[in-house]
Amino acid sequence: MPESKTTLPVSDHVEAEGHLIDSHIMEQIFDTVVEFQGRFEVEHFHIGRTNSEPSRLRLRIEAPSEPMLEKMMTQLLGLGCSPVDKSDAELAPVERECCAPEDFYSTTNHRTLVRLKGAWLEVGSQRMDAMIVVKEGRAFCRRLRDLRAGDQVVVGMKGIRVIPEAKERDRLSFAFMSNGISSERQVETAVRQTAALVRHTVEQGQKVIVVAGPVVVHTGGVPFLAQLIRSGFVHALLTGNALGVHDMEAALLGTSLGIRLSDGRQQEHGHRNHMRAINAIYHAGGIRQAVESGVLTRGIMYECVRAGVPYILAGSLRDDGPLPETITDMNQAQDAYAEHLSGAGLVLCLGSMLHSIAVGNMLPSWVKIVCVDINPAVATKVSDRGTGQAVGVITDVGLFLELLARALTVPKP
């Protein structure tokens, strides 16, 4: 039987612009409409003919009900669609601290604009899962816990435009994303590309941030990360108490988790070595004081202090000690991470599921991420953030750091 041509009860018009085909955004738009039991009609489509020329799409969309259309529109906004109508964004006041209006717009990590007084205004401090506050002619993201009474918050979906990161046809140093890195036979290629990206980031005056877990120490990566810090390729270290503890255990006692790094054998009574390291730092008065007094003479934390590279140690429920510099208030730790992520052009996530995913949630989608982990699930979680700017490298973290340090710091013949 021929398909019915009757229209569904509610409809709207949306438009999108960008590298819609290369980034597979157009097919995601079509799939989203169908997923919410809707229909679409392409009213206009212009294909970009050069690397810089965007494609443009205009759709009429239909849905079986207003609630279904609203859900559909929420998803389409995140894909870069915006309603065709020329309405300004709607604002509503915050009546009580930390309490947003019911219909608040929840941000994505993509570049976002809001229309105010007929003009598009870019939203600052872009991050996912935040509200958009408008104040004194500016629009910016603010977390729920930071809302204050009287803040004007964007509500609904009118006057909002989201611009997803496009898959560029000639992306510098990130072409290897399309290779689906998943095994060690491709690690050297990934390292070369990452090294080129690190150099490019530094040359552009942006920051290279390292997010690392204690596996860096366990896999023998300390001297190579230390070398990168010493050579000026790291601008901040975001980590937890554990990396600091085991790095200094290795520096002071030659073990990691009580295992001798020299021969991989269990040291007698080595199980208490991490506590001995924490105790030594307390006796010295802190990490910086341990370096300045000569107690700590090598390692990641030592190089950070010597090079003036800021580090944040975020605490957790399972921490031993913790070290005196560890921030045990999670809100304060998040704020400290966010402060140092500002201005980042590249983030290297090295063997930490907790901190890598947390940082991924704080970043706008245009900041590139290279996530290195032996566990494919970690790389998948970080790269599956609705952005083409993250890539996973499945390999041993120590091996990756050794190759990267060699690529960045060994003079070419």
C-alpha positions as CSV (number, residue, x, y, z in Angstrom):
1,M,0.0,0.0,0.0
2,P,1.2,3.5,-0.7
3,E,2.6,5.4,2.3
4,S,0.1,7.9,3.8
5,K,0.8,11.5,3.0
6,T,-1.1,12.9,6.0
7,T,0.9,15.3,8.2
8,L,1.5,14.8,11.9
9,P,-0.2,17.2,14.3
10,V,2.7,19.5,15.2
11,S,5.5,20.8,13.2
12,D,8.4,23.3,13.1
13,H,11.3,24.4,10.9
14,V,15.0,24.1,11.7
15,E,18.2,25.0,10.0
16,A,21.8,23.9,10.4
17,E,25.1,25.0,9.0
18,G,28.6,23.5,8.9
19,H,30.5,20.5,7.6
20,L,27.3,18.5,7.9
21,I,28.3,15.6,5.6
22,D,32.0,15.1,6.6
23,S,31.1,15.1,10.3
24,H,28.1,12.8,9.7
25,I,25.9,15.4,11.4
26,M,23.2,15.4,8.7
27,E,22.5,11.7,9.1
28,Q,22.3,12.1,12.9
29,I,19.8,14.9,12.4
30,F,17.6,12.6,10.2
31,D,18.0,9.7,12.6
32,T,16.9,11.9,15.5
33,V,13.7,12.9,13.9
34,V,12.8,9.3,13.1
35,E,13.8,8.2,16.6
36,F,11.2,10.5,18.1
37,Q,8.5,9.2,15.8
38,G,8.7,12.2,13.5
39,R,9.0,13.0,9.9
40,F,11.2,15.4,8.0
41,E,11.2,17.2,4.7
42,V,14.3,18.8,3.3
43,E,13.3,22.2,2.0
44,H,16.8,23.4,1.2
45,F,20.2,21.9,1.1
46,H,23.4,23.6,-0.1
47,I,26.6,21.5,-0.2
48,G,29.9,23.3,0.7
49,R,32.3,23.0,-2.2
50,T,35.6,23.8,-0.5
51,N,37.2,23.0,2.9
52,S,36.1,26.3,4.3
53,E,32.6,26.6,2.8
54,P,29.9,25.2,5.0
55,S,26.9,23.2,4.0
56,R,23.4,24.6,4.8
57,L,20.3,22.6,5.6
58,R,16.7,23.6,6.2
59,L,14.1,21.1,7.4
60,R,10.4,21.0,8.1
61,I,10.0,18.5,11.0
62,E,6.8,17.0,12.2
63,A,6.0,15.2,15.5
64,P,2.9,13.3,16.9
65,S,2.6,15.7,19.9
66,E,4.0,18.8,21.4
67,P,6.0,16.9,24.2
68,M,7.5,14.7,21.5
69,L,8.4,17.7,19.4
70,E,10.0,19.4,22.4
71,K,12.2,16.3,23.1
72,M,13.1,16.1,19.5
73,M,14.1,19.8,19.4
74,T,16.3,19.3,22.5
75,Q,18.3,16.6,20.7
76,L,18.4,18.6,17.5
77,L,19.8,21.7,19.2
78,G,22.7,19.6,20.4
79,L,23.4,18.6,16.8
80,G,23.6,22.3,15.7
81,C,20.0,22.8,14.5
82,S,18.2,26.0,15.5
83,P,14.6,27.1,15.0
84,V,14.1,29.2,11.9
85,D,12.0,31.8,13.8
86,K,13.8,35.0,14.8
87,S,12.8,35.1,18.5
88,D,15.2,36.2,21.2
89,A,16.3,33.7,23.9
90,E,13.8,33.6,26.8
91,L,15.1,34.5,30.3
92,A,13.8,33.8,33.7
93,P,15.1,34.9,37.1
94,V,16.7,32.6,39.7
95,E,14.5,33.0,42.8
96,R,16.7,31.1,45.2
97,E,20.4,30.2,45.4
98,C,21.3,27.0,43.6
99,C,17.8,26.6,42.2
100,A,17.3,27.1,38.5
101,P,13.9,27.9,36.9
102,E,12.1,24.6,35.9
103,D,12.5,25.1,32.1
104,F,16.2,26.0,32.2
105,Y,18.3,25.2,29.1
106,S,21.1,22.7,30.0
107,T,24.3,23.4,27.9
108,T,26.4,21.0,25.8
109,N,30.1,21.3,25.5
110,H,29.8,22.8,22.0
111,R,30.2,26.4,21.1
112,T,26.8,28.1,21.8
113,L,25.2,31.4,20.9
114,V,22.0,33.1,22.2
115,R,20.0,35.7,20.5
116,L,19.5,38.9,22.5
117,K,17.9,42.0,21.1
118,G,18.1,40.5,17.7
119,A,21.8,39.9,17.7
120,W,23.7,36.6,18.3
121,L,25.9,36.6,21.4
122,E,28.6,33.9,22.0
123,V,28.3,32.1,25.4
124,G,31.5,32.3,27.5
125,S,33.1,29.6,29.7
126,Q,31.5,26.9,27.6
127,R,31.0,23.6,29.4
128,M,28.4,20.8,29.5
129,D,25.6,20.5,32.0
130,A,25.5,24.2,33.0
131,M,23.0,27.0,32.8
132,I,23.4,30.1,30.6
133,V,23.3,33.3,32.7
134,V,22.9,36.7,30.9
135,K,24.3,39.7,32.8
136,E,25.4,43.2,31.6
137,G,25.3,42.3,27.9
138,R,27.3,39.1,28.4
139,A,26.2,35.4,28.3
140,F,28.2,32.7,30.1
141,C,27.9,29.2,31.5
142,R,27.4,28.8,35.2
143,R,27.0,25.6,37.2
144,L,23.9,24.9,39.2
145,R,25.7,25.2,42.5
146,D,27.0,28.7,41.5
147,L,23.6,30.2,40.7
148,R,22.6,33.2,42.8
149,A,19.2,34.8,43.4
150,G,18.5,37.3,40.7
151,D,20.5,35.7,38.0
152,Q,18.8,35.8,34.6
153,V,18.9,32.3,33.1
154,V,18.1,31.2,29.6
155,V,15.0,28.9,29.5
156,G,13.3,27.0,26.8
157,M,14.8,26.5,23.4
158,K,14.2,29.7,21.5
159,G,17.0,31.9,20.4
160,I,19.7,29.3,21.0
161,R,22.2,28.1,18.4
162,V,24.7,25.2,19.1
163,I,27.7,24.8,16.8
164,P,29.1,21.2,17.0
165,E,32.8,20.8,16.3
166,A,33.2,19.7,12.7
167,K,35.4,17.0,11.4
168,E,37.9,19.1,9.5
169,R,39.2,17.7,6.2
170,D,42.8,18.8,6.8
171,R,43.0,18.8,10.6
172,L,46.7,19.3,11.7
173,S,48.0,16.3,13.7
174,F,44.6,14.8,14.3
175,A,44.2,12.9,11.0
176,F,45.1,9.7,12.9
177,M,41.7,9.9,14.6
178,S,40.1,8.3,11.5
179,N,42.5,5.3,11.8
180,G,40.7,3.9,14.9
181,I,43.7,3.4,17.0
182,S,43.2,0.3,19.1
183,S,46.4,-1.7,19.2
184,E,50.1,-1.2,19.9
185,R,51.1,-1.7,16.2
186,Q,49.8,1.9,15.7
187,V,51.3,3.5,18.8
188,E,54.4,5.0,17.0
189,T,52.1,6.7,14.5
190,A,49.9,8.0,17.3
191,V,53.0,9.3,19.2
192,R,54.3,11.1,16.1
193,Q,51.0,12.8,15.6
194,T,50.6,13.7,19.3
195,A,54.1,15.2,19.3
196,A,53.2,17.4,16.3
197,L,50.1,18.4,18.1
198,V,51.9,19.3,21.3
199,R,54.4,21.5,19.4
200,H,51.6,23.2,17.5
201,T,49.7,23.9,20.7
202,V,52.7,25.4,22.4
203,E,53.5,27.5,19.3
204,Q,49.9,28.8,19.3
205,G,50.4,30.1,22.9
206,Q,47.9,27.5,24.3
207,K,48.4,25.2,27.2
208,V,49.2,21.5,27.2
209,I,47.6,20.0,30.3
210,V,48.4,16.5,31.6
211,V,45.8,14.5,33.5
212,A,47.5,11.5,35.0
213,G,46.9,8.5,37.3
214,P,49.4,6.5,39.4
215,V,49.8,4.0,36.6
216,V,52.3,6.5,35.2
217,V,54.5,5.5,38.1
218,H,53.7,1.8,38.0
219,T,54.5,1.5,34.3
220,G,57.9,3.3,34.6
221,G,56.7,6.5,33.0
222,V,58.1,8.9,35.7
223,P,61.4,9.8,34.0
224,F,59.7,10.5,30.7
225,L,56.9,12.7,32.1
226,A,59.5,14.4,34.2
227,Q,61.5,15.1,31.0
228,L,58.5,16.6,29.3
229,I,57.9,18.9,32.3
230,R,61.5,19.9,32.4
231,S,61.5,20.6,28.6
232,G,58.5,23.0,28.9
233,F,55.8,20.8,27.2
234,V,53.5,20.6,30.3
235,H,51.7,23.7,31.6
236,A,49.7,22.1,34.4
237,L,49.3,18.7,36.1
238,L,45.8,17.6,37.2
239,T,45.8,14.4,39.2
240,G,44.9,12.8,42.5
241,N,46.6,12.1,45.8
242,A,47.7,8.6,44.5
243,L,50.0,9.8,41.8
244,G,51.8,12.2,44.1
245,V,52.2,9.6,46.8
246,H,53.6,6.9,44.5
247,D,55.8,9.3,42.6
248,M,57.4,10.3,45.9
249,E,57.5,6.8,47.1
250,A,59.5,5.9,44.0
251,A,61.8,8.9,44.4
252,L,62.4,8.4,48.1
253,L,62.4,4.6,48.5
254,G,62.7,3.2,45.0
255,T,59.4,1.3,45.1
256,S,55.8,1.7,43.7
257,L,53.1,0.0,45.8
258,G,56.0,-1.7,47.6
259,I,57.4,-3.2,44.4
260,R,61.0,-2.4,43.6
261,L,61.2,-0.5,40.3
262,S,64.7,-1.8,39.7
263,D,63.8,-5.4,39.4
264,G,60.0,-5.8,39.9
265,R,60.3,-7.7,43.1
266,Q,58.3,-7.2,46.3
267,Q,60.4,-5.3,48.9
268,E,60.2,-6.6,52.4
269,H,57.7,-4.6,54.4
270,G,57.2,-2.6,51.2
271,H,53.5,-2.3,51.8
272,R,54.1,0.6,54.2
273,N,56.4,2.5,51.9
274,H,53.7,4.8,50.5
275,M,52.9,5.8,54.1
276,R,56.5,6.4,54.8
277,A,56.6,8.7,51.8
278,I,53.5,10.6,53.0
279,N,55.1,10.9,56.5
280,A,58.4,12.2,55.0
281,I,56.5,15.0,53.1
282,Y,54.6,16.0,56.3
283,H,58.0,16.1,58.2
284,A,59.3,18.4,55.5
285,G,56.3,20.7,55.7
286,G,54.9,19.9,52.2
287,I,56.0,19.0,48.7
288,R,57.6,22.3,47.9
289,Q,59.5,22.4,51.2
290,A,60.6,18.8,50.5
291,V,62.2,19.9,47.2
292,E,63.7,23.1,48.7
293,S,65.2,21.3,51.6
294,G,66.7,18.5,49.5
295,V,64.5,15.7,50.8
296,L,62.9,15.2,47.4
297,T,65.4,15.3,44.6
298,R,63.7,13.7,41.5
299,G,60.4,12.6,40.1
300,I,57.2,14.2,38.7
301,M,56.3,16.4,41.6
302,Y,60.0,17.5,42.0
303,E,60.1,18.7,38.4
304,C,56.8,20.5,38.7
305,V,58.1,22.5,41.7
306,R,61.5,23.2,40.0
307,A,59.8,24.3,36.7
308,G,57.0,26.3,38.4
309,V,54.4,24.0,36.8
310,P,51.1,24.2,38.8
311,Y,49.7,20.9,40.0
312,I,46.3,20.0,41.6
313,L,45.9,16.9,43.7
314,A,42.2,16.1,44.0
315,G,41.3,13.8,46.9
316,S,39.0,10.8,47.0
317,L,37.3,8.7,49.7
318,R,40.0,6.0,49.5
319,D,43.1,8.3,49.9
320,D,45.8,7.4,52.5
321,G,47.2,10.4,54.3
322,P,46.4,12.3,52.2
323,L,49.4,14.5,51.2
324,P,49.2,18.0,52.8
325,E,48.5,19.6,49.4
326,T,45.6,17.3,48.5
327,I,42.3,19.2,48.1
328,T,39.7,17.0,49.9
329,D,36.7,19.3,49.2
330,M,35.4,18.1,45.8
331,N,33.8,21.4,44.9
332,Q,37.1,23.2,45.5
333,A,39.0,20.5,43.5
334,Q,36.6,21.0,40.6
335,D,37.1,24.7,40.7
336,A,40.9,24.3,40.8
337,Y,40.8,21.9,37.8
338,A,38.6,24.3,35.8
339,E,40.9,27.3,36.6
340,H,43.9,25.5,35.1
341,L,42.0,24.1,32.1
342,S,41.2,27.7,31.0
343,G,43.3,28.4,27.9
344,A,44.1,24.7,27.2
345,G,44.6,23.7,23.6
346,L,45.4,20.0,24.3
347,V,44.8,17.7,27.2
348,L,46.8,14.4,27.6
349,C,44.9,11.9,29.7
350,L,47.2,9.2,31.0
351,G,45.9,6.2,32.8
352,S,43.1,7.6,34.9
353,M,39.5,6.9,34.3
354,L,38.1,9.1,37.1
355,H,40.1,12.2,36.4
356,S,40.0,11.8,32.6
357,I,36.3,11.6,32.4
358,A,35.9,14.4,34.9
359,V,38.1,16.7,32.9
360,G,36.4,15.7,29.7
361,N,33.1,16.9,31.2
362,M,34.7,20.3,32.1
363,L,36.1,21.1,28.6
364,P,34.5,22.8,25.7
365,S,34.4,20.5,22.6
366,W,37.0,22.4,20.7
367,V,39.8,21.4,23.1
368,K,41.6,18.4,21.8
369,I,42.1,15.3,24.0
370,V,44.4,12.4,23.6
371,C,43.5,9.7,26.1
372,V,46.1,6.9,26.7
373,D,45.0,3.9,28.6
374,I,45.5,0.1,28.5
375,N,41.8,-0.3,29.1
376,P,39.7,0.4,26.0
377,A,36.7,1.3,28.1
378,V,38.4,4.4,29.4
379,A,39.4,5.7,26.0
380,T,35.9,5.0,24.7
381,K,34.2,6.9,27.6
382,V,36.4,9.9,27.1
383,S,36.2,10.0,23.3
384,D,32.4,9.4,23.3
385,R,31.6,12.9,24.5
386,G,29.8,14.1,21.4
387,T,33.0,15.6,20.0
388,G,35.5,14.8,17.2
389,Q,38.2,16.4,19.3
390,A,39.0,13.3,21.5
391,V,40.9,10.2,20.5
392,G,41.8,7.1,22.4
393,V,45.2,5.4,22.2
394,I,45.1,1.9,23.7
395,T,48.5,1.1,25.0
396,D,50.8,1.0,28.0
397,V,51.1,4.5,29.4
398,G,54.8,4.1,30.3
399,L,55.6,3.0,26.7
400,F,53.6,5.9,25.2
401,L,55.4,8.5,27.5
402,E,58.8,7.1,26.6
403,L,58.1,7.4,22.9
404,L,56.6,10.8,23.2
405,A,59.5,12.2,25.3
406,R,61.9,10.8,22.7
407,A,59.9,12.4,19.8
408,L,59.7,15.8,21.6
409,T,63.1,16.1,23.2
410,V,65.7,14.1,21.2
411,P,67.3,16.3,18.6
412,K,66.7,15.2,15.0
413,P,69.8,14.0,13.2
